[in-house]
Amino acid sequence: MDQNRWTRAVAEQLSGHARVLNELDKRTQQHAKVINGLHAQLNNPGASYVTEVESLSKYNSIVVGVGYAGFFGLWAMVREQQPAAPQLHALAALFVAASLTAFVLWEVFTMWARTAEFAFARPGQSKQSVAWRIGHWINERQLAIWPWQFGFTLVTGLAGMGLLVWSMIRQVVQAFSA
């Protein structure tokens, strides 16, 4: 593969990842607006704390999204340069895809949990009461699930990245050995 074709392929991959990240950022901003609107409606002194937590969650989601996009961009580049190790690259991609799937499912669960209680609020119930129920319900479930989700996401993500880095190191060693 000549250098120009390879450069175009990498640029296309990165462009695709950039589009996905832009869409993720737009949706994150939309969700943040909805959440901030709900906090303003609650007129709760504790809402500023929740807004801070939401901001940190948004930042974390963006950082993790950039990490996944970076992995798949690097994976595409290394896969093109090392056609002799397809099983290794497929295994690395499988690990990171599993990690990404767990992360996305977690984000969907937390988004659903934060909006479901408002959707099913009882007539005549105060907004503060609904907010308290949301916080209590979410904390119970998230605290029970989070360690497993985090552990699985971390281990599979690091395993995939480790395989990819090992493959790159192997390529460098072979290049200098020849």
N, CA, C and O of each residue as an XYZ file, in Angstrom:
712
protein
N       0.856     -1.170      0.000
C       0.000      0.000      0.000
C       0.905      1.236      0.000
O       1.775      1.358      0.862
N       0.717      2.128     -0.928
C       1.574      3.303     -0.980
C       1.191      4.289      0.122
O       0.098      4.221      0.684
N       2.100      5.192      0.415
C       1.942      6.128      1.534
C       0.714      7.013      1.377
O       0.010      7.246      2.359
N       0.433      7.510      0.186
C      -0.723      8.396     -0.017
C      -2.036      7.659      0.233
O      -2.948      8.193      0.864
N      -2.123      6.426     -0.269
C      -3.352      5.656     -0.059
C      -3.548      5.344      1.418
O      -4.658      5.414      1.947
N      -2.445      5.000      2.069
C      -2.507      4.716      3.492
C      -2.923      5.960      4.270
O      -3.757      5.873      5.171
N      -2.353      7.112      3.933
C      -2.690      8.373      4.602
C      -4.158      8.707      4.397
O      -4.830      9.141      5.332
N      -4.661      8.511      3.187
C      -6.086      8.778      2.925
C      -6.972      7.843      3.747
O      -7.995      8.261      4.289
N      -6.568      6.568      3.835
C      -7.355      5.603      4.601
C      -7.414      5.996      6.081
O      -8.475      5.935      6.702
N      -6.278      6.396      6.635
C      -6.244      6.823      8.040
C      -7.076      8.084      8.223
O      -7.822      8.204      9.195
N      -6.947      9.037      7.276
C      -7.717     10.284      7.363
C      -9.210     10.001      7.300
O      -9.987     10.634      8.015
N      -9.626      9.058      6.456
C     -11.051      8.696      6.371
C     -11.532      8.077      7.680
O     -12.623      8.386      8.158
N     -10.706      7.200      8.256
C     -11.071      6.588      9.532
C     -11.216      7.637     10.620
O     -12.187      7.627     11.376
N     -10.253      8.538     10.697
C     -10.299      9.588     11.716
C     -11.476     10.526     11.485
O     -12.106     10.984     12.439
N     -11.769     10.810     10.233
C     -12.911     11.668      9.911
C     -14.216     11.021     10.369
O     -15.092     11.685     10.921
N     -14.330      9.718     10.131
C     -15.517      8.999     10.581
C     -15.649      9.026     12.091
O     -16.746      9.216     12.617
N     -14.539      8.838     12.793
C     -14.571      8.890     14.252
C     -14.913     10.293     14.738
O     -15.616     10.454     15.736
N     -14.418     11.307     14.035
C     -14.726     12.693     14.415
C     -16.218     12.966     14.270
O     -16.805     13.650     15.108
N     -16.834     12.443     13.221
C     -18.281     12.625     13.051
C     -19.053     11.962     14.187
O     -20.018     12.525     14.703
N     -18.625     10.769     14.572
C     -19.289     10.064     15.681
C     -19.128     10.857     16.972
O     -20.080     10.998     17.738
N     -17.931     11.373     17.213
C     -17.702     12.159     18.430
C     -18.516     13.446     18.423
O     -19.030     13.852     19.465
N     -18.641     14.093     17.271
C     -19.468     15.301     17.183
C     -20.924     14.983     17.495
O     -21.592     15.742     18.196
N     -21.413     13.864     16.976
C     -22.789     13.468     17.264
C     -22.953     13.157     18.750
O     -23.954     13.536     19.359
N     -21.971     12.465     19.335
C     -22.002     12.170     20.763
C     -22.022     13.460     21.569
O     -22.767     13.572     22.543
N     -21.213     14.427     21.174
C     -21.171     15.704     21.875
C     -22.504     16.441     21.755
O     -22.978     17.017     22.735
N     -23.112     16.432     20.573
C     -24.411     17.094     20.397
C     -25.473     16.462     21.295
O     -26.249     17.156     21.950
N     -25.488     15.140     21.308
C     -26.490     14.453     22.150
C     -26.211     14.674     23.630
O     -27.140     14.816     24.425
N     -24.959     14.704     23.992
C     -24.606     14.973     25.378
C     -25.055     16.367     25.773
O     -25.566     16.567     26.875
N     -24.869     17.338     24.879
C     -25.313     18.706     25.154
C     -26.835     18.767     25.273
O     -27.360     19.471     26.136
N     -27.551     18.032     24.409
C     -29.008     18.001     24.499
C     -29.455     17.421     25.834
O     -30.354     17.957     26.481
N     -28.826     16.327     26.242
C     -29.190     15.712     27.520
C     -28.857     16.640     28.675
O     -29.614     16.727     29.641
N     -27.727     17.333     28.582
C     -27.348     18.271     29.644
C     -28.366     19.404     29.747
O     -28.689     19.840     30.852
N     -28.879     19.887     28.610
C     -29.892     20.948     28.644
C     -31.162     20.461     29.328
O     -31.746     21.174     30.144
N     -31.586     19.247     28.996
C     -32.789     18.693     29.626
C     -32.580     18.548     31.127
O     -33.437     18.927     31.924
N     -31.448     18.006     31.495
C     -31.158     17.803     32.915
C     -31.068     19.142     33.636
O     -31.607     19.295     34.732
N     -30.391     20.110     33.029
C     -30.294     21.425     33.658
C     -31.669     22.076     33.788
O     -31.945     22.743     34.786
N     -32.533     21.890     32.789
C     -33.892     22.419     32.881
C     -34.665     21.786     34.029
O     -35.403     22.469     34.739
N     -34.498     20.495     34.210
C     -35.165     19.814     35.322
C     -34.644     20.322     36.660
O     -35.413     20.498     37.605
N     -33.353     20.555     36.738
C     -32.778     21.081     37.976
C     -33.321     22.479     38.275
O     -33.636     22.798     39.421
N     -33.424     23.294     37.252
C     -33.949     24.649     37.454
C     -35.391     24.587     37.929
O     -35.794     25.382     38.779
N     -36.176     23.657     37.398
C     -37.573     23.520     37.810
C     -37.680     23.070     39.262
O     -38.608     23.456     39.972
N     -36.753     22.276     39.687
C     -36.816     21.769     41.060
C     -36.566     22.864     42.091
O     -37.053     22.784     43.219
N     -35.803     23.890     41.702
C     -35.469     24.987     42.605
C     -34.959     24.442     43.930
O     -35.399     24.837     45.010
N     -34.025     23.530     43.803
C     -33.502     22.807     44.944
C     -32.068     23.268     45.202
O     -31.262     23.295     44.272
N     -31.728     23.633     46.445
C     -30.349     24.046     46.711
C     -29.325     22.962     46.384
O     -28.173     23.271     46.080
N     -29.731     21.706     46.442
C     -28.814     20.611     46.120
C     -28.631     20.412     44.628
O     -27.809     19.599     44.207
N     -29.396     21.153     43.815
C     -29.320     20.973     42.370
C     -27.955     21.343     41.822
O     -27.520     20.769     40.824
N     -27.261     22.300     42.457
C     -25.945     22.679     41.948
C     -24.959     21.521     42.072
O     -24.093     21.343     41.215
N     -25.092     20.734     43.139
C     -24.239     19.552     43.297
C     -24.523     18.555     42.182
O     -23.599     18.004     41.584
N     -25.800     18.325     41.906
C     -26.181     17.386     40.852
C     -25.680     17.881     39.502
O     -25.227     17.087     38.677
N     -25.760     19.197     39.270
C     -25.261     19.759     38.020
C     -23.762     19.524     37.890
O     -23.275     19.229     36.798
N     -23.029     19.649     38.983
C     -21.590     19.375     38.953
C     -21.328     17.913     38.607
O     -20.449     17.609     37.801
N     -22.086     17.019     39.211
C     -21.924     15.591     38.928
C     -22.238     15.307     37.460
O     -21.535     14.537     36.805
N     -23.295     15.932     36.951
C     -23.655     15.752     35.548
C     -22.559     16.278     34.633
O     -22.256     15.658     33.614
N     -21.962     17.416     34.983
C     -20.870     17.966     34.175
C     -19.676     17.016     34.157
O     -19.063     16.799     33.112
N     -19.352     16.456     35.310
C     -18.255     15.495     35.371
C     -18.578     14.247     34.572
O     -17.702     13.689     33.910
N     -19.823     13.803     34.625
C     -20.243     12.636     33.857
C     -20.132     12.906     32.360
O     -19.696     12.043     31.599
N     -20.525     14.099     31.945
C     -20.429     14.475     30.530
C     -18.966     14.482     30.096
O     -18.626     13.932     29.049
N     -18.112     15.095     30.888
C     -16.681     15.146     30.573
C     -16.116     13.733     30.476
O     -15.371     13.427     29.545
N     -16.460     12.883     31.415
C     -15.994     11.503     31.407
C     -16.443     10.788     30.136
O     -15.656     10.072     29.517
N     -17.701     10.977     29.744
C     -18.215     10.327     28.539
C     -17.461     10.778     27.298
O     -17.178      9.971     26.413
N     -17.138     12.051     27.231
C     -16.402     12.567     26.072
C     -14.986     12.000     26.050
O     -14.501     11.589     24.995
N     -14.324     11.975     27.195
C     -12.962     11.440     27.258
C     -12.959      9.960     26.861
O     -12.100      9.525     26.093
N     -13.899      9.201     27.373
C     -13.972      7.780     27.041
C     -14.285      7.605     25.553
O     -13.705      6.741     24.896
N     -15.197      8.421     25.021
C     -15.521      8.352     23.591
C     -14.312      8.638     22.717
O     -14.103      7.972     21.704
N     -13.517      9.626     23.104
C     -12.293      9.944     22.360
C     -11.310      8.769     22.464
O     -10.624      8.444     21.495
N     -11.248      8.148     23.622
C     -10.365      6.990     23.796
C     -10.755      5.841     22.878
O      -9.894      5.239     22.237
N     -12.044      5.534     22.810
C     -12.507      4.468     21.926
C     -12.243      4.824     20.463
O     -11.782      3.981     19.694
N     -12.531      6.060     20.076
C     -12.286      6.493     18.701
C     -10.795      6.396     18.368
O     -10.424      5.955     17.281
N      -9.957      6.807     19.298
C      -8.517      6.707     19.096
C      -8.065      5.272     18.937
O      -7.238      4.969     18.077
N      -8.603      4.381     19.764
C      -8.231      2.973     19.641
C      -8.583      2.451     18.265
O      -7.744      1.844     17.601
N      -9.820      2.678     17.824
C     -10.232      2.113     16.543
C      -9.492      2.762     15.375
O      -9.260      2.107     14.359
N      -9.118      4.029     15.498
C      -8.295      4.659     14.466
C      -6.919      4.025     14.412
O      -6.419      3.716     13.331
N      -6.303      3.828     15.571
C      -4.993      3.189     15.652
C      -5.079      1.745     15.193
O      -4.190      1.259     14.493
N      -6.132      1.066     15.579
C      -6.334     -0.323     15.181
C      -6.416     -0.445     13.663
O      -5.813     -1.349     13.084
N      -7.155      0.452     13.013
C      -7.265      0.415     11.556
C      -5.900      0.641     10.903
O      -5.559     -0.008      9.914
N      -5.140      1.552     11.460
C      -3.819      1.853     10.909
C      -2.879      0.655     11.073
O      -2.203      0.265     10.120
N      -2.833      0.076     12.260
C      -1.939     -1.051     12.527
C      -2.368     -2.270     11.717
O      -1.521     -3.018     11.228
N      -3.647     -2.472     11.575
C      -4.163     -3.615     10.820
C      -3.688     -3.546      9.367
O      -3.336     -4.568      8.778
N      -3.680     -2.345      8.793
C      -3.204     -2.159      7.418
C      -1.711     -2.430      7.310
O      -1.251     -2.982      6.310
N      -0.953     -2.048      8.328
C       0.498     -2.191      8.296
C       0.964     -3.600      8.642
O       2.083     -3.981      8.298
N       0.118     -4.380      9.319
C       0.500     -5.724      9.751
C      -0.517     -6.763      9.283
O      -1.267     -7.298     10.100
N      -0.554     -7.049      8.017
C      -1.541     -8.021      7.550
C      -1.246     -9.448      8.018
O      -2.095    -10.326      7.862
N      -0.072     -9.696      8.583
C       0.297    -11.048      8.996
C      -0.316    -11.469     10.328
O      -0.219    -12.640     10.695
N      -0.948    -10.547     11.063
C      -1.487    -10.881     12.391
C      -2.986    -10.601     12.470
O      -3.412     -9.858     13.355
N      -3.802    -11.168     11.577
C      -5.227    -10.825     11.598
C      -5.963    -11.332     12.842
O      -6.897    -10.683     13.313
N      -5.549    -12.489     13.378
C      -6.228    -13.011     14.565
C      -5.995    -12.099     15.765
O      -6.902    -11.847     16.558
N      -4.769    -11.612     15.882
C      -4.433    -10.718     16.986
C      -5.236     -9.426     16.902
O      -5.755     -8.948     17.911
N      -5.340     -8.869     15.720
C      -6.089     -7.623     15.540
C      -7.584     -7.841     15.738
O      -8.275     -6.983     16.287
N      -8.076     -8.986     15.292
C      -9.495     -9.284     15.492
C      -9.800     -9.452     16.981
O     -10.837     -8.990     17.458
N      -8.912    -10.104     17.708
C      -9.106    -10.287     19.147
C      -9.052     -8.943     19.876
O      -9.857     -8.693     20.774
N      -8.113     -8.081     19.497
C      -8.022     -6.749     20.105
C      -9.305     -5.968     19.848
O      -9.845     -5.334     20.754
N      -9.788     -6.014     18.616
C     -11.028     -5.304     18.278
C     -12.214     -5.892     19.037
O     -13.092     -5.152     19.481
N     -12.249     -7.205     19.188
C     -13.341     -7.848     19.931
C     -13.350     -7.396     21.388
O     -14.410     -7.086     21.930
N     -12.185     -7.356     22.026
C     -12.108     -6.901     23.416
C     -12.604     -5.460     23.558
O     -13.408     -5.155     24.439
N     -12.121     -4.589     22.692
C     -12.512     -3.181     22.810
C     -13.972     -2.995     22.410
O     -14.657     -2.150     22.986
N     -14.462     -3.756     21.445
C     -15.881     -3.670     21.083
C     -16.753     -4.118     22.263
O     -17.801     -3.523     22.515
N     -16.333     -5.150     22.979
C     -17.078     -5.589     24.171
C     -17.059     -4.496     25.235
O     -18.076     -4.228     25.876
N     -15.913     -3.873     25.419
C     -15.800     -2.775     26.379
C     -16.706     -1.619     25.977
O     -17.415     -1.057     26.811
N     -16.679     -1.272     24.705
C     -17.504     -0.177     24.199
C     -18.993     -0.499     24.353
O     -19.783      0.372     24.717
N     -19.367     -1.723     24.082
C     -20.770     -2.127     24.231
C     -21.217     -1.989     25.682
O     -22.302     -1.473     25.952
N     -20.390     -2.447     26.610
C     -20.736     -2.326     28.034
C     -20.852     -0.859     28.434
O     -21.750     -0.490     29.190
N     -19.952     -0.027     27.933
C     -19.994      1.403     28.250
C     -21.272      2.041     27.710
O     -21.938      2.792     28.422
N     -21.615      1.749     26.466
C     -22.820      2.328     25.862
C     -24.069      1.846     26.595
O     -24.970      2.639     26.864
N     -24.132      0.560     26.920
C     -25.283      0.049     27.677
C     -25.400      0.738     29.036
O     -26.507      1.039     29.484
N     -24.284      0.987     29.684
C     -24.293      1.690     30.970
C     -24.835      3.106     30.805
O     -25.664      3.554     31.597
N     -24.367      3.808     29.777
C     -24.838      5.173     29.540
C     -26.336      5.189     29.231
O     -27.050      6.075     29.700
N     -26.815      4.234     28.462
C     -28.246      4.151     28.153
C     -29.031      3.869     29.428
O     -30.083      4.467     29.652
N     -28.528      2.963     30.267
C     -29.201      2.654     31.521
C     -29.306      3.895     32.409
O     -30.374      4.189     32.945
N     -28.199      4.619     32.563
C     -28.246      5.792     33.440
C     -29.151      6.884     32.873
O     -29.849      7.563     33.627
N     -29.145      7.058     31.553
C     -30.035      8.048     30.950
C     -31.495      7.637     31.180
O     -32.330      8.466     31.542
N     -31.790      6.361     30.967
C     -33.156      5.874     31.178
C     -33.558      6.038     32.639
O     -34.673      6.467     32.935
N     -32.662      5.702     33.538
C     -32.977      5.782     34.968
C     -33.281      7.212     35.380
O     -34.158      7.440     36.213
N     -32.578      8.171     34.816
C     -32.785      9.571     35.198
C     -34.066     10.152     34.605
O     -34.613     11.111     35.149
N     -34.545      9.601     33.520
C     -35.757     10.150     32.908
C     -37.013      9.338     33.223
O     -38.120      9.872     33.154
N     -36.862      8.071     33.564
C     -38.022      7.201     33.771
C     -38.896      7.659     34.930
O     -40.123      7.625     34.834
N     -38.286      8.081     36.003
C     -39.073      8.492     37.162
C     -39.938      9.711     36.853
O     -41.071      9.802     37.324
N     -39.412     10.647     36.064
C     -40.221     11.811     35.702
C     -41.380     11.406     34.806
O     -42.475     11.961     34.892
N     -41.119     10.427     33.942
C     -42.175      9.976     33.043
C     -43.297      9.287     33.816
O     -44.458      9.343     33.410
N     -42.954      8.638     34.930
C     -43.951      7.899     35.690
C     -44.297      8.564     37.020
O     -44.760      7.900     37.948
N     -44.076      9.860     37.110
C     -44.416     10.586     38.338
C     -45.919     10.500     38.587
O     -46.724     10.550     37.657
N     -46.271     10.373     39.837
C     -47.686     10.272     40.201
C     -48.334     11.657     40.155
O     -47.686     12.652     40.479
N     -49.595     11.728     39.758
C     -50.282     13.035     39.719
C     -50.292     13.689     41.098
O     -50.556     13.037     42.108
N     -50.003     14.971     41.121
C     -50.014     15.729     42.368
C     -48.745     15.610     43.183
O     -48.637     16.213     44.251
N     -47.809     14.863     42.713
C     -46.570     14.673     43.451
C     -45.655     15.883     43.231
O     -45.553     16.398     42.117
N     -44.997     16.330     44.297
C     -44.118     17.494     44.176
C     -42.857     17.118     43.393
O     -42.432     15.963     43.373
N     -42.277     18.129     42.754
C     -41.065     17.887     41.974
C     -39.911     17.467     42.877
O     -39.075     16.654     42.483
N     -39.864     18.018     44.083
C     -38.806     17.637     45.011
C     -38.940     16.168     45.408
O     -37.941     15.463     45.550
N     -40.176     15.715     45.585
C     -40.411     14.322     45.940
C     -39.975     13.391     44.809
O     -39.356     12.353     45.044
N     -40.309     13.781     43.579
C     -39.908     12.977     42.423
C     -38.380     12.966     42.321
O     -37.789     11.915     42.072
N     -37.742     14.110     42.507
C     -36.281     14.193     42.427
C     -35.634     13.308     43.481
O     -34.641     12.636     43.203
N     -36.191     13.301     44.697
C     -35.639     12.456     45.749
C     -35.769     10.988     45.365
O     -34.825     10.215     45.528
N     -36.956     10.595     44.847
C     -37.158      9.207     44.422
C     -36.181      8.825     43.321
O     -35.644      7.717     43.322
N     -35.945      9.743     42.374
C     -35.004      9.464     41.284
C     -33.625      9.193     41.855
O     -32.997      8.183     41.539
N     -33.160     10.102     42.695
C     -31.822      9.948     43.268
C     -31.674      8.661     44.047
O     -30.676      7.955     43.901
N     -32.653      8.349     44.870
C     -32.601      7.133     45.687
C     -32.620      5.886     44.807
O     -31.823      4.969     45.008
N     -33.533      5.850     43.832
C     -33.679      4.694     42.956
C     -32.417      4.478     42.128
O     -31.940      3.351     41.997
N     -31.878      5.559     41.570
C     -30.679      5.449     40.738
C     -29.495      4.988     41.571
O     -28.766      4.084     41.163
N     -29.294      5.596     42.730
C     -28.150      5.234     43.557
C     -28.164      3.769     43.952
O     -27.121      3.115     43.934
N     -29.334      3.240     44.310
C     -29.430      1.827     44.687
C     -28.970      0.922     43.550
O     -28.150      0.026     43.749
N     -29.503      1.163     42.367
C     -29.211      0.289     41.229
C     -27.807      0.503     40.671
O     -27.102     -0.454     40.351
N     -27.415      1.755     40.559
C     -26.093      2.018     39.999
C     -24.984      1.494     40.885
O     -24.003      0.937     40.392
N     -25.129      1.667     42.187
C     -24.090      1.189     43.094
C     -23.971     -0.329     43.068
O     -22.890     -0.869     43.303
N     -25.073     -1.022     42.785
C     -25.026     -2.476     42.714
C     -24.383     -2.956     41.403
O     -23.689     -3.973     41.387
N     -24.614     -2.234     40.326
C     -24.153     -2.661     39.001
C     -22.785     -2.079     38.651
O     -21.985     -2.733     37.983
N     -22.517     -0.864     39.094
C     -21.346     -0.133     38.633
C     -20.019     -0.876     38.771
O     -19.254     -0.882     37.806
N     -19.694     -1.504     39.903
C     -18.382     -2.172     39.995
C     -18.188     -3.244     38.918
O     -17.093     -3.393     38.374
N     -19.252     -3.986     38.616
C     -19.154     -5.029     37.598
C     -18.997     -4.417     36.206
O     -18.184     -4.870     35.401
N     -19.777     -3.396     35.947
C     -19.711     -2.733     34.646
C     -18.342     -2.096     34.457
O     -17.725     -2.249     33.403
N     -17.869     -1.390     35.463
C     -16.573     -0.712     35.377
C     -15.451     -1.726     35.203
O     -14.571     -1.548     34.361
N     -15.483     -2.781     35.992
C     -14.443     -3.807     35.901
C     -14.403     -4.451     34.526
O     -13.333     -4.602     33.938
N     -15.562     -4.828     34.015
C     -15.622     -5.458     32.691
C     -15.130     -4.500     31.611
O     -14.325     -4.873     30.758
N     -15.626     -3.252     31.657
C     -15.233     -2.256     30.655
C     -13.730     -2.001     30.712
O     -13.072     -1.937     29.674
N     -13.192     -1.857     31.901
C     -11.767     -1.572     32.066
C     -10.901     -2.742     31.609
O      -9.949     -2.549     30.853
N     -11.224     -3.946     32.059
C     -10.392     -5.111     31.739
C     -10.409     -5.396     30.234
O      -9.356     -5.613     29.634
N     -11.591     -5.396     29.629
C     -11.645     -5.690     28.192
C     -11.014     -4.575     27.365
O     -10.341     -4.853     26.372
N     -11.218     -3.332     27.754
C     -10.597     -2.216     27.032
C      -9.080     -2.266     27.120
O      -8.389     -2.097     26.115
N      -8.563     -2.497     28.319
C      -7.110     -2.576     28.484
C      -6.525     -3.819     27.804
O      -5.408     -3.776     27.289
N      -7.274     -4.918     27.802
C      -6.788     -6.118     27.105
C      -6.681     -5.854     25.607
O      -5.685     -6.220     24.981
N      -7.692     -5.228     25.034
C      -7.638     -4.901     23.608
C      -6.502     -3.955     23.287
O      -5.775     -4.161     22.315
N      -6.342     -2.917     24.096
C      -5.255     -1.965     23.861
C      -3.901     -2.647     24.074
O      -2.951     -2.387     23.335
N      -3.813     -3.511     25.073
C      -2.567     -4.231     25.319
C      -2.172     -5.110     24.138
O      -1.002     -5.139     23.754
N      -3.128     -5.821     23.561
C      -2.837     -6.638     22.389
C      -2.366     -5.775     21.221
O      -1.443     -6.147     20.496
N      -2.998     -4.637     21.047
C      -2.613     -3.748     19.957
C      -1.204     -3.192     20.170
O      -0.402     -3.156     19.237
N      -0.905     -2.764     21.387
C       0.427     -2.241     21.687
C       1.472     -3.342     21.532
O       2.548     -3.103     20.984
N       1.164     -4.539     22.006
C       2.078     -5.658     21.856
C       2.351     -5.939     20.379
O       3.490     -6.206     19.996
N       1.329     -5.878     19.568
C       1.481     -6.083     18.131
C       2.380     -5.015     17.516
O       3.206     -5.309     16.652
N       2.213     -3.774     17.969
C       3.052     -2.686     17.450
C       4.499     -2.858     17.890
O       5.415     -2.643     17.096
N       4.714     -3.237     19.130
C       6.077     -3.467     19.634
C       6.728     -4.603     18.856
O       7.900     -4.524     18.488
N       5.971     -5.643     18.613
C       6.479     -6.778     17.841
C       6.911     -6.341     16.440
O       7.936     -6.791     15.928
N       6.119     -5.462     15.833
C       6.443     -4.963     14.501
C       7.740     -4.139     14.543
O       8.591     -4.272     13.664
N       7.883     -3.302     15.554
C       9.097     -2.481     15.670
C      10.322     -3.368     15.884
O      11.366     -3.135     15.276
N      10.205     -4.377     16.737
C      11.327     -5.287     16.992
C      11.705     -6.031     15.702
O      12.887     -6.196     15.401
N      10.710     -6.472     14.957
C      10.985     -7.171     13.698
C      11.638     -6.239     12.688
O      12.513     -6.661     11.932
N      11.227     -4.987     12.667
C      11.808     -4.024     11.732
C      13.280     -3.769     12.038
O      14.093     -3.648     11.122
N      13.624     -3.689     13.317
C      15.011     -3.450     13.684
C      15.857     -4.721     13.619
O      17.078     -4.645     13.486
N      15.227     -5.871     13.710
C      15.948     -7.137     13.620
C      16.335     -7.493     12.197
O      17.311     -8.206     11.963
N      15.556     -6.986     11.245
C      15.805     -7.344      9.836
C      16.981     -6.637      9.255
O      17.308     -6.839      8.085
